[in-house]
């Protein structure tokens, strides 16, 4: 019966990789019998030094990794990662059937800092159509988690989603400062609405997941918020002192004019009415996004309640009001109430 006689390294020998990073290639070997034939399904075990420069296997760490050759007689080490000690080191592959049949491979752990991590402190950026985004900052760190100065970062925007100063190429570059941060030129949004990613890269590391931009329609109201008038009290059946003022804004929190806001009070219990004697009233926002209701009047039921200010598709604003307390001690107010 044929037995393993020789093992030869046929791939991955002589590689160099930064500390803590995986080598680009698996180490590969051929196992042959005494007749020089390649041996398939033959057991082999890979091992690495336990001290000094070395590496780790994905499943066993620094422990031995056992596998078998494929049908063509080739065995693979799995992807080894360098440990955090610089220098050359040699690993071993042995036949599990004949431990004296073995071969060594040599690789190098390089301590030179290289860009390894990119992050974007800005988060998702928003801009209106044809308007500028804020410059995009990218933090570059090396494999030791240290910020890297003087590294060139490349920014690439998808076609049709924005333009850089001067137009032309979809790509621009910036160099990291002493804190490891590169600041992009100002990107101007296109007319295409919605979310998109740009790609950032430094050396061999790149990413798009955290680099998100959203182009919005500035005329679309996305939020209605309480500006003034909440927290008022009025005696039952008497008017409140001030209108309810809601602010309409787009996704950039910029005011939106011309939005029709609806104010709605509870249909039962403590509530208020507007001059139409209905529980709803409307108002159109001004250039500052302010929509002011008519001055509401408390109904005859004492209690605390909320009035909602709404716009279709936008978040809702709520005003807290209270019907309670003594009526105003003026003849004018009493006459108005009696009328």
C-alpha positions in Angstrom: 0.0 0.0 0.0 1.5 3.4 -1.0 2.6 5.5 1.9 3.4 9.2 2.2 7.1 9.8 1.4 7.5 13.5 0.6 5.7 16.8 1.2 6.5 19.8 -0.9 5.3 23.4 -0.3 3.8 24.6 -3.6 2.0 27.9 -2.6 2.0 30.7 -0.1 5.7 30.4 0.9 7.6 33.7 1.5 4.5 35.9 2.1 4.6 39.1 4.1 1.7 40.6 6.0 1.1 43.3 8.6 0.9 42.4 12.2 -2.5 41.0 13.2 -3.7 40.6 9.6 -4.4 37.5 7.6 -1.9 36.4 4.9 -3.3 36.8 1.4 -2.7 33.1 0.4 -3.2 29.8 2.1 -0.1 27.7 2.4 -0.4 24.8 -0.1 1.5 21.5 -0.3 1.7 18.3 -2.3 1.9 14.9 -0.7 3.5 12.2 -2.7 4.1 8.4 -2.2 7.2 6.4 -2.7 6.5 6.2 -6.5 6.2 10.0 -6.8 2.4 9.9 -7.1 0.2 12.6 -5.6 -1.9 11.2 -2.7 -5.5 12.3 -2.3 -7.4 12.2 1.0 -4.2 12.0 3.0 -4.1 13.4 6.5 -1.8 16.3 7.2 -1.3 18.5 10.2 -0.1 22.2 10.2 1.6 23.8 13.2 3.1 27.2 14.0 5.6 28.4 16.6 4.3 28.8 20.1 6.5 31.8 21.0 7.9 34.8 19.1 6.8 35.7 15.6 4.0 33.3 14.6 0.5 33.1 13.4 -2.9 31.7 14.2 -5.4 29.5 12.3 -9.1 30.6 12.1 -10.5 27.6 14.0 -7.7 26.4 16.3 -5.7 29.6 17.1 -2.1 28.7 17.7 -3.0 25.0 18.0 -2.3 22.5 15.3 -4.7 22.4 12.3 -5.5 19.1 10.8 -7.0 18.5 7.3 -6.7 16.2 4.3 -5.4 16.6 0.8 -7.9 17.0 -2.0 -8.4 14.4 -4.7 -5.4 15.8 -6.7 -3.1 15.5 -3.7 -3.0 19.2 -2.7 -3.4 20.2 1.0 -4.2 23.7 2.3 -3.4 25.3 5.6 -6.5 27.5 5.8 -5.8 31.3 6.0 -3.2 32.1 8.7 -3.1 35.5 10.4 0.1 37.0 11.7 0.4 37.5 15.5 1.5 40.8 16.9 5.2 40.1 17.0 7.3 41.2 14.0 9.8 39.0 12.3 10.3 35.9 10.1 9.0 32.6 11.2 8.6 29.1 9.9 5.6 26.7 10.2 5.4 23.0 9.7 3.2 20.6 7.8 3.5 16.8 8.5 1.9 13.6 7.3 -0.4 12.2 10.0 0.5 8.7 8.9 4.3 9.2 8.9 5.3 12.1 11.2 8.8 12.1 9.8 7.5 13.1 6.4 7.3 16.9 6.7 8.0 20.3 5.1 8.5 23.8 6.4 7.2 27.1 5.1 8.6 30.6 5.9 6.6 33.9 6.1 7.2 37.4 7.6 5.1 39.5 10.1 5.6 43.1 9.1 5.4 45.8 11.8 5.1 48.7 9.4 1.9 50.6 10.1 -0.7 50.4 7.3 -4.2 51.7 7.0 -6.5 49.1 8.5 -9.6 50.8 9.8 -11.8 53.6 8.4 -14.6 55.3 10.2 -16.8 58.3 9.5 -17.7 60.5 12.5 -20.3 62.4 10.4 -22.9 59.6 10.3 -25.6 60.0 7.6 -25.4 63.3 5.9 -28.4 65.1 4.4 -28.7 67.9 1.8 -31.5 69.4 -0.3 -31.3 69.0 -4.1 -28.5 71.0 -5.7 -27.3 72.0 -2.2 -23.9 71.3 -0.5 -23.4 68.5 2.0 -21.1 69.1 4.9 -17.5 67.9 4.2 -17.1 64.2 4.9 -14.5 63.3 7.6 -12.8 60.0 7.6 -10.7 58.7 10.5 -7.9 56.3 9.5 -6.3 54.0 11.9 -3.5 51.4 11.6 -3.5 47.8 12.7 -2.4 48.9 16.2 -5.5 51.1 16.5 -3.4 54.3 16.2 -4.5 57.3 14.1 -2.5 57.7 10.9 -1.3 61.1 9.7 -0.3 61.7 6.1 -2.5 59.0 4.5 -4.3 59.8 1.3 -8.0 59.0 1.4 -10.0 58.7 -1.8 -13.7 59.6 -2.0 -15.8 58.2 -4.9 -19.4 59.3 -5.5 -21.8 57.3 -7.6 -22.6 58.7 -11.0 -25.5 61.1 -11.0 -25.6 61.5 -7.2 -23.4 64.6 -6.7 -20.6 66.8 -8.0 -17.3 67.8 -6.5 -15.8 71.3 -6.8 -14.7 71.8 -10.4 -16.8 68.9 -11.7 -15.3 66.3 -13.9 -14.1 63.2 -12.1 -16.3 61.4 -9.6 -13.3 60.9 -7.3 -11.5 63.3 -5.0 -8.7 62.8 -2.4 -7.7 64.3 0.9 -4.8 63.7 3.3 -5.2 62.8 7.0 -4.1 65.4 9.5 -2.2 64.8 12.8 -5.3 63.3 14.3 -5.7 60.8 11.4 -8.7 62.7 10.0 -9.1 63.5 6.3 -11.7 66.0 5.3 -13.3 65.8 1.8 -14.1 68.6 -0.5 -17.7 69.8 -0.4 -20.0 67.5 -2.4 -23.1 69.2 -4.0 -26.2 67.0 -4.2 -27.8 66.3 -7.5 -31.5 66.4 -8.2 -31.9 62.7 -7.6 -33.6 62.1 -4.3 -32.9 59.3 -1.8 -30.1 57.5 0.1 -26.8 56.6 -1.5 -23.3 55.5 -0.4 -20.0 56.8 -1.5 -16.8 54.7 -1.3 -13.9 55.8 0.7 -10.5 54.1 0.6 -7.0 54.4 2.1 -4.4 52.0 0.9 -5.9 48.5 0.6 -8.8 49.2 3.0 -12.1 50.6 1.7 -15.7 50.8 2.8 -19.1 52.3 2.0 -21.5 51.1 4.7 -21.0 54.0 7.1 -20.6 56.6 4.4 -24.3 57.5 3.7 -25.8 60.5 2.1 -29.4 61.4 1.6 -30.7 64.0 -0.9 -34.1 65.4 0.1 -36.9 67.5 -1.4 -36.7 70.6 0.7 -40.4 71.3 0.1 -41.6 68.1 1.8 -42.7 68.5 5.5 -41.3 65.6 7.6 -41.9 67.0 11.1 -44.4 69.2 12.9 -43.2 70.3 16.3 -44.6 72.4 19.2 -43.3 75.9 19.1 -45.5 77.8 21.6 -48.9 77.8 23.3 -48.5 74.5 25.1 -48.9 74.4 28.9 -51.7 77.1 29.0 -54.6 77.0 31.4 -58.1 78.6 31.0 -61.2 78.6 33.1 -63.9 76.3 31.7 -65.8 78.0 28.9 -63.2 80.8 28.6 -60.6 81.4 25.9 -56.9 80.7 26.3 -54.5 83.6 26.2 -52.5 82.6 23.1 -52.8 80.6 19.9 -51.1 77.2 19.4 -48.1 77.6 17.2 -46.6 74.6 15.4 -43.4 74.6 13.3 -43.2 72.7 10.1 -39.8 71.5 8.9 -38.2 69.3 6.3 -35.7 66.5 6.8 -32.9 69.1 7.3 -35.0 70.7 10.1 -35.3 73.8 7.8 -38.7 75.6 7.9 -41.3 74.8 5.2 -43.7 77.5 4.2 -47.2 77.0 2.8 -48.0 73.8 4.7 -51.6 73.3 5.8 -51.5 72.2 9.5 -54.5 70.8 11.2 -55.1 71.3 14.9 -57.4 68.7 16.5 -58.7 68.7 20.1 -60.3 65.7 21.9 -63.9 64.9 20.8 -65.1 64.2 24.3 -64.2 65.1 27.9 -62.0 68.1 28.7 -61.3 69.8 25.4 -61.4 73.1 23.6 -63.0 74.6 20.5 -61.8 77.1 17.9 -63.8 80.1 16.8 -65.7 77.9 14.4 -67.0 76.1 17.5 -65.4 72.9 16.1 -62.7 70.7 17.5 -60.5 71.3 14.5 -58.9 74.3 12.9 -56.3 74.7 10.1 -53.5 77.2 9.6 -50.9 77.7 6.8 -47.2 77.9 7.8 -45.4 81.1 7.1 -41.8 81.6 5.7 -40.5 80.6 9.1 -42.5 77.4 9.1 -44.9 78.7 11.8 -48.5 77.8 11.7 -50.7 79.6 14.3 -54.1 78.3 15.2 -57.0 80.6 16.1 -57.1 81.2 19.9 -58.9 78.1 21.4 -61.6 78.3 24.0 -61.9 75.8 26.8 -65.1 73.8 26.9 -67.1 73.4 30.1 -65.3 70.3 31.3 -62.4 70.7 33.7 -59.2 68.7 33.1 -56.0 68.3 31.2 -55.7 67.2 27.6 -53.7 67.4 24.4 -54.3 69.1 21.1 -52.6 67.5 18.1 -51.1 69.5 15.2 -50.7 67.3 12.1 -49.6 67.3 8.5 -49.9 64.2 6.3 -46.7 62.1 6.4 -45.0 64.2 9.1 -44.4 63.6 12.8 -47.1 65.1 15.0 -46.9 68.0 17.5 -48.8 67.9 20.8 -49.9 70.8 22.9 -50.8 70.3 26.6 -53.8 72.4 27.8 -55.7 72.6 31.0 -59.3 73.6 31.6 -59.4 74.8 35.2 -59.1 77.7 37.6 -61.2 80.8 38.2 -62.5 82.9 35.3 -60.9 86.3 34.6 -62.2 88.9 37.1 -63.1 91.5 34.4 -66.4 92.6 33.1 -65.2 92.4 29.6 -64.2 88.8 29.9 -67.5 87.8 31.6 -69.5 89.6 29.0 -67.6 87.7 26.3 -68.2 84.4 28.0 -71.9 85.1 28.4 -72.1 86.2 24.7 
